Amino acid sequence: TQVASLLPFLTFGQEAPIDVLVRAAMPLPLPGRREAAPVASSAGSSDKGEGGISLSLDLVTSMIAHIPSEPAIGDAIRAAFVKAGVVTELLGYLEDIMPLMPCDKSSSDWVAACQKPGLPSAL
């Protein structure tokens, strides 16, 4: 996670490096999602696209958590992630895993949803 905390700073708020971060992180590697990024093979290639890489959910979460508050860098990175659809993707994931009908927090559906592996990172 130390590398992840440095990545946002290393963009220096410039469009091209930010684009690389966003493309590497999107679609978000949320467990159980059809759109989840494929895991790179041992040869280092992936099915993600030309020159594509896939990051683990922990790395993406750590990277996003370390986006600096400094507007020149942080605002540009946040805007790029929003533009790429990260909010829509997270909301879709939450809709997929949470119970469809209102239920009590002690219900088995709610308990099962709260134990989904990607929930803490998505939140």
HELIX and SHEET records of a PDB file:
HELIX    1   1 GLN A    2  LEU A   10  1                                   9    
HELIX    2   2 GLU A   15  ALA A   25  1                                  11    
HELIX    3   3 LEU A   57  ALA A   65  1                                   9    
HELIX    4   4 PRO A   71  ASP A   75  3                                   5    
HELIX    5   5 ALA A   76  LYS A   83  1                                   8    
HELIX    6   6 VAL A   86  ILE A   97  1                                  12    
HELIX    7   7 SER A  108  CYS A  114  1                                   7    
HELIX    8   8 LEU A  119  ALA A  122  1                                   4    
END                                                                             
